[in-house]
Amino acid sequence: MDPQQIKTALGSGLLSFPVTPFDAENRFAPEPYKAHVEWLSGYDAPVLFAAGGTGEFFSLTPEEIPAIVSAAKEAAGDTAIVSGCGYGTEIAVGIAKSVEKAGGDGILLLPHYLIDAPQEGLYAHVKAVCDATGMGVMVYNRDNAVLQADTLARLCDACPNLVGFKDGTGDIGLVRQVTAKMGDRLTYLGGMPTAELFAEAYLGAGFTTYSSAVFNFVPALANKFYAALRAGDRATCEDILKSFFYPFMELRARRKGYAVAAIKAGVRLVGFDAGPVRSPLSDLTGEEEEILKDLIEAHA
């Protein structure tokens, strides 16, 4: 896809990040991954993000990412594949080039590594990545990589292939400033952990969609919630929030890193060989997996 096509696809429905399965030797397992991606692509999701945050991008080597993107493209049919990208500028540029060579449709630029940076440094970082590829680029505003509205506007002027803005700050004031300033120049995605908990607030701020982590294991329920949200059916949204998302949030909050580990556990519970999470994360306990199993079965 060209940048405008991926921009349109990103804004056309619910999105998700497949988990990255690992085998007993802690290596990427392509066959289970393809089986899971193929299953997900049968549901309503115009774009899947390979090697994203829920896909443990932070634990992958840059050399592993092209193989993950290739496997996703092979299994996804007509569903577009956007890859995670990040770390320091030179590494991010290399990842972007390798993703394009592997057939990816775009990249999501995650925060750079470790250190805070001034706006001018963030501008140079994002511009270098955009300049390195012909694919559409989406920035992920969170943690130590928060672009202010004026910086984002400069980047939009300089980088025609910058097509998306994903927010993980929860700062609705900044989000609204960005959407008011940039209008339809960008596609806007909610990116808070368990994004459904924040979806109504982001919809009011001008975000049409978000990435759903739970789509990994309850895609029909995730689509039901998204459809109700877009239809203004607050009663259905509240029912699903109370019966599924709030209990899931309580489980997720038990330990740091469970925003990823609980998703991977859910994928295993619905029958896919996702393997364990890589360190420094840790998997759910047996008791916690039973809690999640009951929650999934109640919404099957």
N, C-alpha and C positions, 0 to 999 in steps of 0.2 A: 504493500500500500504506500502511496505517497503521503506526505505529511497532512494534507487536507483530508484525505480519506480516513486516516487513522484518527484525526481529530473528530470527524463525524462519528466514527464507530465508537470512540470513547464516550461520547455523549448520548449514545442511542439506547442505553439500557444498563442493567446491573452488571458489575464487573467482579472478577475474583482472581485470587492468587493461589494456584495449586501448590500444595506442599511438594517438597523434593524428597523422594524416597532414597534411603540408603540401605545397602546390603549388610551382611554380617561382618564384612571387613571395612565398613564405614565408607564405602564407595557409592557414587551415584548409581542407581539401579534403573536403567532406561526402560525395561519392559513393564514393570509395575507403574512407572510414571506414565507411559503411553496409555496403558489401560485406564488409568484414572482420568487423564486429560480427555481421552475419547469419551468416557462416560459424562464428564462435565460438559463437553461440547454439545451433548444432546439436549441440554437445557438452555434456557434463554440467557445467554451471556455473550455479547458481541465481541468482547475482548477478554483474554486470559493473560495474566502476568506471570511469565516464567522467571524463576530465580528472583522472586521478589522478597519482601520482608517475611511473609508467611512461608515462602519457599527457602528460608534460611540463607538468603543472599550473603549475610555477614559471616557465614561459616564456609562459604564456597571459595575455592581458588579462582582467579580470573580464567585459568585454563579450563575449568569445568563448565563454565557458563555457556560457551557455544554448543557443546554437546547437549545440554539441557534444552536450549532453544531449538536445536534441530529436532530433538525428540518431540518437543511440544508441537512444532510445525507439522511433523509427520502424522501426529495423532489428532490434531484439532480440526481437520476438515476446513470449513470456511471461516472458522473462528480466528480472528486476528490474534497474534502473539506479540506482546510487548515484554521486553526483558528488563530486569533490574540492572542498574549500572551505578557505580559509585567509587568510593575511596578518594585518594588524592587525584589531582587533575590528570597527571600523566597516565595513571592506571585507568581512570575513568575513560579517557580518550581511547586507550587500547581496547577496553571492553566494548565500547560503542562500535568500534571498527569491526571487532570480531563478531558481534551480534549481527551487524549488517551483512557480513560475509556468510553467516550461518542461515540467513533468510528471515531474520526477525522483521517485524513490521514497525517497531518503534522501541524507544527506551524510556524507562522511568528513572530519573536521576535522583538517587537517594543521597542523604547527607554525606559529605566528605568525612574523612576519618578524624576523630578525636577533638581537634582544637577548634575554638571559636574563630571566626573570621569577620573582618569588616565588610560592609556592603560592596566596596570596590573589589575586594578579593572574591566575593561570591559572584559578582558580575563576570569577572575574568574567568572563573572556573566554569560557570554555566556556558558562557560564550565559546570557550575552547571546546567543550563537548559538542555543542550544537554545530560548530564549524567543522568538526571531524566526521560528520555523518550526513547523509541525505535523508535519513529517517526522521519521523516526527519525534520530538522530545517533550516529555512532561517532567516538570520539576516537582519534587516532594518537599513541601515547606514544613520542616519540623526540627526539633532539637537544636543543633548548632548550625543549621543552614536555613535560616528564616529570612527570605527576601522581603524587603519592604516594597510597597506599591510602586514607588518611583523607580526603584532598581528593576523591578519586573517590567515596567513600562519601557525602560531603556533596552532591556533584553528583547522585548517583543519588536522593537524598532530595528534592532541589529540582527535578529535571528528569525528569518521567516519560518523555519522549521520548529520553532518553539510553539507548541500547540496546546499544551495542557498545564494546569496548575492543580496539584493535589495538596490538601491541607491536613496536617496532623498536629497542629498547634492547639486547636480548640479555641483560638482567639477570634471570636465572631466579629469583633470590631475591625481587626485587620482583614479578615476574610471579606467583610462587606466593603471595605475600602478598595480592596483588589477588584472585586466584581463590579463595583461602580465605576472604577477608573478604566478597566480593560474591556468591559462589555463583552461582546461576542467574539473578541479577538482570540480568546482562549476557551477551552472546555474545562469545566471545574468539577473536581471530584472530592468527596469527603474521604478522609483517610485516617480517622481516629480508630484505635483498636476497638473491635466489635462496633463497626460504624453504624449499625442499626440503632444503637442507643442515642446517637446524635443526629440521625437522619432528618428529623422534622426541623430542627434548628438550622441545619445546613440548607435544607430546601428553602426556607424562608430567606436565607442569605444569598440565594441565586445559584445554588449547586443543584444540578439536575440528577446526579447519580453519585454512587460511592462504590468502593470495593468491599465485597462481603467475604470475610474469612470463612464463615460457617457454610457458605455455598459449597465448600470443599466436601461436606458430608451430609448436609440437608439442603440440597439445591432447590427442591420444590418449595420448601418452607421459606427459604430466602427469597425466591421469586414471588411467593404469595405476599410476603411483607412488602416488597418493593412495589408490587402492583397496587396494594392498598394505599401505600404512601402516596404514590403518584395520582391516585384517584381521589385523594382526600378522605379516605375511609378510616377515620381515626379510631373507630371502635375496633376494627380488625387489627390495626397496628397495636393498640393497647392490649388487646387480648394476647397477641403473640409475644409482646414484650413481657407481659406478666407470666405467661406460661413457659416461655423458653428463654428469652434473652436475659432477664434478670437472674434466674437461677444459673444460667451459664456464666454470667458476669461474676457471681459469687464464687463459682468454681475457679474461674480464670484468675481471680484476685488472691487465691490462696498462696501463690508463690510467684516470684519474679520469673518471667519467661514463659508463663503458661498461656499468654496470648498466642504463642506459636505452638507450644507443646500440647495444649488442649485441642487444637485444630488437628494436629497430626494423630492424636489419639482417636478423634472422631473419625478420621479417614480409615484408620485400622478397624474400628468398630463396625463400619459399614462394609467391610470385606476387602479392602485394598491393602496390599503388602507395602505399607509406607515405611516400615522400619522405624528405628528410634530417631530422636533428635540428636544432633551433634552437640558436643560440649562447645561453649559453656552452659548450654541449656540442659535441663533434666526433664525426664518424662514424668507423667502423672503416676501416682501410686496405684496399686491395684484397687484400693477402695475408691479412689477418685474416678478411675475408669468405669467402675460399676455405677457410680452416680451419673456419669455422662451417658453410659449405655441406657439407663432408665429414661433419661431425658430425651434421647434420640428416639427410643421406642415409643414414647408417649406422643411423638409428633410424626411418626411414620405414615 
